[in-house]
Amino acid sequence: MASRTTTAARPRPSGGRASASRPARATASTSKAKPAPKAPKGPSGLSRAALAAGAALGRLLQGLGTLLGKLWLAAAHSVGGATRAATGGAKELDPAH
């Protein structure tokens, strides 16, 4: 059976947290200002703002296309309904049709 051995405790430096061997940390007032990073670009080389503007334009065009399609269907249903009402429907058509 294995036995545990005890180890001597390491001496701790006295005098607070900072040690003499560690240099002091740089603070905001002592560090140099870094230049602002460049704006990230998408796969097409456009900035995020340009991509967002293109996406907004695409959504607008898609919405207009959907609106025109729904208006076209509404007009077609209205014309078809008016025609069936005026002519009495498809009673005279041959059932084979």
N, C-alpha and C positions, 0 to 999 in steps of 0.2 A: 504494500500500500504506500502510495506517495505521500510525503509529508510537505507541508508548506513551510517555507522559510520566511522569516521576517526580514524586512529591509529597513534601513535607517531612514528616517524622515529627512527630506531635503531642507536645507536651511533657506528661509525666505528672506528676500532683501527687506530691509527696514526703511521706513521713511516714505510711506505712501505708495501709490500705484506706479508712478513713473520710475523707471530704472535709469541709471546713469548710462547704461550701454545702448539704450534706445534713443534715437533722435526725436525731437519734439515734432508733433504733427503740424502740417501746414494748415493754416486756417484760411478762410475766404479772403481776408485782408492781405495775406502774405503770398497767396498763390496767384499765378498769372491768369488772366482771362483767356479762355479758349475761344477761338472763332466759332460762330454758329455753324452747325452741320448743314450741308447742302440738302435741299428738299429731295426726298426720295422720288425716283422716277419709275414709271411703269414700264412694261415690256416694249411699248411703242416709243419710249423716250419722252413722253409727256409727263408733266408734274401731276400730283394728285388733284390739284384744283382743276386742271384742264381735263383730266379724266372724269372728274365729278361733273363738270359742265357738259361734257359729251354724254355722260350717262343721263343727265337730266333732260337733255335734248332728245335722246333716244326714248325716254319714258314719255315725253310730250308727244312725239310723233306716233308712238305706239298707241297712246290714248286717243289721239285724233283718228287713227285708222280704225280702232275699235268703235268709236262713236259713228264714223261714217258707215261702217258695216251694219251697225244696229239700226241706223236711220234708213238704210237701203232695205233691210228686212222689214221694217215697220211699213215703209211705203209699198213694198211688194204684197204684204199681207192685206193692207188696206185696199189696194187695187183689186186683188183677187177676191176679197170679200164683197166688194161693191159689184164686181162682175157677176159673181154667183147670185147675189141678191137680185140683180137686174134681169138676169136671164133665166132664173128659176133653177139653177144648179145644173147637174149633168144627167137629167132624167131621160133626155132623148138619145143619149149615147148607147151604142151597142154594148151589152155586157162583156163581150170579148175584149173590148178596149180597156 
